[in-house]
């Protein structure tokens, strides 16, 4: 029986649930509560991070690390760093100056639950905490590995990565983008961080160049497929299931794969990309990358 289009396969769902629980427990420990004067900032940080979420990016980190026999605790710390950074980006994306979103994961956005200034500071603090986690010796005893993790995540998140993609996203509300520019936008905004997640385990495991390239190629196709399904959900998704408003991209006049290609072409392209992503995993011995195979199917079928 094929898995429901609303959820992952039972096997994948179980492993994702276990990962999410471990990541959430680690996040709770890092984002401690206190009675210090700046406690409202930490309350907002906790609210922005511990408000649900699939933890897909940490899952990719941990599954990639598993291929190379990396200690789970180390992989979990890198996954947590990615989730801290991802949460910062969502808090800032929701601000009135950006996407102006009132809800996130079915709850008021951080700037609605607190205020805009606190939301900005919470995002800033989560971003810097991510690099504090990566640079700590607990993440890896080899400083060269830690430096590479910091460097690669900074590249994925900065002006030639996620932040640059967000700038293009804003410009796309005022300009007509061709499919090439839209592809670049999404590669920067979404794809580069996913690529880091897939390659982080190889960095931790000091994998050979061929294996790293295979994961990089997998991530490129997976990231594009992920964004296409995201664009499709903005048109076809159910707001109650997604925990956020649908149609926001269209209302804002944003350049998306769906606006450039149409629904059917975007669906077809996403299917092709997911198949292509799985083909890059053939380099690994049988069974080593099974969960990454399942993730590609999940990205195509997801409804939230």
C-alpha positions as CSV (number, residue, x, y, z in Angstrom):
1,X,0.0,0.0,0.0
2,X,1.4,3.4,-0.9
3,X,1.9,5.9,1.9
4,X,-0.8,8.5,2.5
5,X,0.0,11.7,0.6
6,X,-0.5,13.6,3.9
7,X,2.4,11.9,5.8
8,X,5.6,10.0,5.5
9,X,5.8,6.2,5.1
10,X,5.4,4.5,8.6
11,X,9.1,3.6,8.7
12,X,10.3,7.1,7.8
13,X,7.7,8.7,10.1
14,X,8.9,6.6,13.1
15,X,12.6,7.6,12.5
16,X,11.6,11.3,12.0
17,X,9.6,11.3,15.2
18,X,12.5,9.8,17.1
19,X,14.8,12.5,15.6
20,X,12.4,15.3,16.4
21,X,12.1,14.2,20.0
22,X,15.9,14.1,20.5
23,X,16.3,17.5,18.7
24,X,13.6,19.1,20.8
25,X,15.0,17.8,24.1
26,X,18.5,19.2,23.1
27,X,16.9,22.5,22.1
28,X,15.1,22.8,25.4
29,X,18.3,22.3,27.3
30,X,20.1,25.0,25.3
31,X,17.3,27.5,25.5
32,X,17.2,27.6,29.2
33,X,14.7,29.7,31.2
34,X,15.9,32.1,33.8
35,X,14.9,35.1,36.0
36,X,17.6,37.4,34.6
37,X,16.7,40.8,33.3
38,X,17.0,39.7,29.6
39,X,14.7,36.7,30.2
40,X,12.0,38.1,27.9
41,X,14.4,37.7,25.0
42,X,15.0,34.0,25.8
43,X,11.2,33.5,26.2
44,X,10.8,34.8,22.6
45,X,13.7,32.6,21.4
46,X,12.0,29.5,23.0
47,X,8.7,30.5,21.5
48,X,10.2,30.8,18.0
49,X,12.0,27.5,18.2
50,X,9.8,25.2,20.3
51,X,6.6,25.8,18.5
52,X,6.4,22.7,16.5
53,X,8.0,21.9,13.2
54,X,9.1,18.7,11.5
55,X,12.8,19.2,12.2
56,X,13.5,18.0,8.6
57,X,16.9,19.7,8.4
58,X,18.3,18.2,11.5
59,X,17.0,14.9,10.3
60,X,19.0,15.2,7.1
61,X,22.1,16.0,9.1
62,X,21.7,13.0,11.3
63,X,20.9,10.6,8.5
64,X,23.8,11.9,6.5
65,X,26.1,11.4,9.5
66,X,24.8,7.9,10.0
67,X,26.1,6.9,6.6
68,X,29.6,7.5,7.8
69,X,29.2,6.1,11.3
70,X,29.4,9.5,13.0
71,X,28.6,9.7,16.8
72,X,25.0,10.6,17.1
73,X,25.6,13.3,19.8
74,X,27.9,15.2,17.5
75,X,25.4,14.9,14.6
76,X,22.6,16.1,16.9
77,X,24.5,19.2,17.9
78,X,25.0,20.1,14.2
79,X,21.3,19.4,13.6
80,X,20.4,21.7,16.5
81,X,22.6,24.5,15.2
82,X,20.9,24.3,11.8
83,X,17.5,24.4,13.5
84,X,18.4,27.4,15.5
85,X,19.5,29.2,12.3
86,X,16.4,28.0,10.4
87,X,14.2,29.3,13.3
88,X,15.9,32.7,13.2
89,X,15.1,32.9,9.4
90,X,11.5,32.1,10.0
91,X,11.1,34.7,12.7
92,X,12.6,37.4,10.4
93,X,10.7,36.2,7.4
94,X,7.4,36.7,9.2
95,X,8.2,40.3,10.1
96,X,6.0,43.1,8.6
97,X,9.0,44.3,6.5
98,X,9.4,40.9,5.0
99,X,6.5,38.5,4.4
100,X,4.2,40.1,7.0
101,X,2.8,36.8,8.3
102,X,0.6,36.7,11.4
103,X,0.9,33.0,12.0
104,X,3.5,30.3,12.0
105,X,2.8,26.6,12.5
106,X,-0.7,27.5,13.6
107,X,0.3,30.0,16.3
108,X,0.9,33.7,16.3
109,X,4.2,34.7,14.8
110,X,6.9,35.8,17.2
111,X,6.4,39.5,16.4
112,X,2.7,39.1,17.1
113,X,3.1,37.1,20.3
114,X,5.8,39.6,21.6
115,X,6.7,42.7,19.5
116,X,8.8,43.5,16.4
117,X,11.9,44.6,18.3
118,X,11.9,41.5,20.5
119,X,11.4,39.3,17.4
120,X,14.4,40.9,15.6
121,X,16.6,40.4,18.7
122,X,15.4,36.8,19.2
123,X,16.3,36.0,15.6
124,X,19.7,37.7,16.0
125,X,20.4,35.7,19.2
126,X,19.4,32.3,17.6
127,X,21.6,33.0,14.6
128,X,24.7,33.7,16.8
129,X,23.9,30.8,19.1
130,X,24.0,28.4,16.1
131,X,27.6,29.3,15.5
132,X,28.4,29.1,19.2
133,X,27.1,25.5,19.1
134,X,29.1,24.5,16.0
135,X,32.4,26.0,17.3
136,X,32.3,24.2,20.7
137,X,34.7,21.3,21.2
138,X,31.7,19.0,22.1
139,X,30.6,19.2,18.4
140,X,33.9,17.6,17.2
141,X,37.4,17.2,18.8
142,X,39.1,18.2,15.6
143,X,39.1,22.1,15.3
144,X,39.5,21.8,11.5
145,X,36.2,20.0,11.3
146,X,34.5,22.6,13.4
147,X,36.0,25.4,11.3
148,X,34.7,23.7,8.2
149,X,31.3,23.3,9.6
150,X,31.2,27.0,10.7
151,X,32.5,28.1,7.3
152,X,30.1,26.0,5.3
153,X,27.0,27.0,7.3
154,X,28.0,30.7,7.1
155,X,28.3,30.4,3.3
156,X,24.9,28.7,3.1
157,X,23.2,31.3,5.3
158,X,24.7,34.6,4.2
159,X,24.6,37.0,1.3
160,X,25.4,34.3,-1.3
161,X,23.0,31.9,0.4
162,X,19.7,32.1,2.3
163,X,19.9,35.9,3.0
164,X,20.7,36.6,-0.6
165,X,17.8,34.5,-1.7
166,X,15.5,36.4,0.6
167,X,16.6,39.6,-1.1
168,X,15.8,38.2,-4.5
169,X,12.4,37.1,-3.0
170,X,11.7,40.7,-2.1
171,X,12.8,42.0,-5.4
172,X,10.5,39.4,-7.1
173,X,7.5,41.2,-5.7
174,X,8.4,44.2,-7.9
175,X,10.1,42.6,-10.9
176,X,9.4,39.9,-13.5
177,X,11.8,37.0,-13.0
178,X,12.5,34.4,-15.6
179,X,12.8,30.7,-14.7
180,X,16.6,30.9,-14.4
181,X,16.4,33.7,-11.8
182,X,13.6,32.0,-9.9
183,X,15.8,28.9,-9.8
184,X,18.7,30.9,-8.4
185,X,16.4,32.6,-5.9
186,X,15.3,29.2,-4.5
187,X,18.7,27.6,-4.7
188,X,20.0,30.5,-2.5
189,X,17.0,30.8,-0.2
190,X,16.3,27.1,0.5
191,X,18.6,24.9,-1.4
192,X,22.0,25.9,0.1
193,X,20.9,25.3,3.7
194,X,19.5,21.9,2.7
195,X,22.8,21.2,0.9
196,X,24.7,22.0,4.1
197,X,22.4,19.6,6.1
198,X,23.1,16.8,3.7
199,X,26.8,17.3,3.5
200,X,27.4,18.0,7.3
201,X,27.5,14.4,8.1
202,X,30.2,13.8,5.5
203,X,32.2,16.7,7.0
204,X,31.9,15.2,10.5
205,X,32.9,11.8,9.2
206,X,35.7,13.2,7.0
207,X,34.3,11.4,4.0
208,X,36.0,11.1,0.7
209,X,35.3,13.7,-2.1
210,X,33.1,11.4,-4.2
211,X,30.7,10.7,-1.3
212,X,30.5,14.4,-0.4
213,X,29.7,15.2,-4.1
214,X,27.0,12.6,-4.2
215,X,25.3,14.1,-1.1
216,X,25.8,17.6,-2.6
217,X,24.1,16.5,-5.8
218,X,21.3,14.8,-3.9
219,X,20.7,17.9,-1.9
220,X,20.6,20.2,-4.9
221,X,17.8,18.2,-6.5
222,X,16.0,17.6,-3.2
223,X,16.1,21.3,-2.4
224,X,14.6,22.3,-5.7
225,X,11.9,19.7,-5.4
226,X,11.2,20.9,-1.8
227,X,10.7,24.5,-2.9
228,X,8.5,23.5,-5.8
229,X,6.2,21.6,-3.5
230,X,6.3,24.6,-1.2
231,X,5.2,26.8,-4.0
232,X,2.5,24.3,-5.0
233,X,1.2,24.2,-1.4
234,X,0.8,28.0,-1.4
235,X,-1.7,27.5,-4.2
236,X,-3.3,24.1,-3.4
237,X,-2.6,23.7,0.3
238,X,-5.1,23.6,3.2
239,X,-4.3,26.5,5.7
240,X,-5.6,24.4,8.6
241,X,-3.2,21.6,7.8
242,X,-0.2,23.9,7.0
243,X,-0.6,26.1,10.1
244,X,-0.3,29.2,8.0
245,X,-2.2,31.2,5.4
246,X,-2.3,29.9,1.8
247,X,-2.0,32.2,-1.2
248,X,0.4,34.6,0.4
249,X,2.9,34.3,-2.5
250,X,0.3,34.9,-5.1
251,X,-1.2,37.8,-3.2
252,X,2.2,39.4,-2.9
253,X,3.0,38.9,-6.6
254,X,6.0,36.9,-5.8
255,X,8.0,35.1,-8.5
256,X,7.6,31.3,-7.8
257,X,8.0,28.1,-9.8
258,X,4.3,27.8,-10.1
259,X,3.9,31.4,-11.3
260,X,6.5,30.7,-14.0
261,X,5.7,27.2,-15.0
262,X,2.1,26.5,-13.9
263,X,0.8,23.9,-11.5
264,X,1.1,20.8,-13.7
265,X,4.6,21.6,-15.0
266,X,5.8,22.3,-11.5
267,X,4.3,19.0,-10.2
268,X,6.0,17.1,-13.1
269,X,9.3,18.8,-12.5
270,X,9.2,18.1,-8.8
271,X,8.7,14.4,-9.5
272,X,11.6,14.3,-11.9
273,X,13.9,16.0,-9.4
274,X,13.0,13.6,-6.6
275,X,13.8,10.6,-8.8
276,X,17.0,12.3,-9.8
277,X,17.9,13.0,-6.2
278,X,17.6,9.3,-5.3
279,X,19.8,8.3,-8.2
280,X,22.7,10.2,-6.7
281,X,22.6,7.8,-3.7
282,X,23.6,4.8,-5.7
283,X,27.2,5.3,-4.8
284,X,26.5,4.1,-1.2
285,X,26.3,0.5,-0.2
286,X,22.8,-1.1,-0.1
287,X,20.8,0.2,2.9
288,X,23.2,2.9,4.0
289,X,21.1,5.8,2.6
290,X,17.6,4.2,2.8
291,X,16.2,7.1,4.9
292,X,17.4,9.7,2.4
293,X,15.6,7.7,-0.3
294,X,12.4,7.9,1.7
295,X,12.9,11.6,2.4
296,X,12.8,12.3,-1.4
297,X,9.4,10.5,-1.6
298,X,8.2,12.4,1.5
299,X,9.1,15.8,0.0
300,X,7.1,15.0,-3.1
301,X,4.0,13.8,-1.1
302,X,4.0,16.3,1.8
303,X,1.0,18.4,2.4
304,X,2.4,20.7,5.2
